[in-house]
């Protein structure tokens, strides 16, 4: 599992996340682009356009998440809509295919001792 140590402002943390995970994010974008085309007959352009339908709700109710995705996108050198689409991939494809993941979090004692992780372990590719 990729470990990304990051400190600072939320923007700096997300920028660091995107920068250090750039290769992983690029692979995820390629994988999901192929998967959506194969399983849902949607081009990546169609996927990101559809993902934007979630933006007004997220922007109004979860501003911090939008800012985090913007920082990750900036660090990874991709668009906000690319990162948004990765985050709402299941909602976009609901019913078209099933996926799954494993997530964990741990809050340690003291400031800065928290961990958050996720993998997409449902498909070996």
Secondary structure as GFF3:
##gff-version 3
##sequence-region A 1 125
A	DSSP	alpha_helix	10	20	.	.	.	ID=ss1
A	DSSP	alpha_helix	22	40	.	.	.	ID=ss2
A	DSSP	alpha_helix	44	51	.	.	.	ID=ss3
A	DSSP	three_ten_helix	52	54	.	.	.	ID=ss4
A	DSSP	alpha_helix	55	61	.	.	.	ID=ss5
A	DSSP	alpha_helix	63	76	.	.	.	ID=ss6
A	DSSP	alpha_helix	80	87	.	.	.	ID=ss7
A	DSSP	alpha_helix	89	92	.	.	.	ID=ss8
A	DSSP	beta_strand	102	107	.	.	.	ID=ss9
A	DSSP	beta_strand	114	119	.	.	.	ID=ss10
###
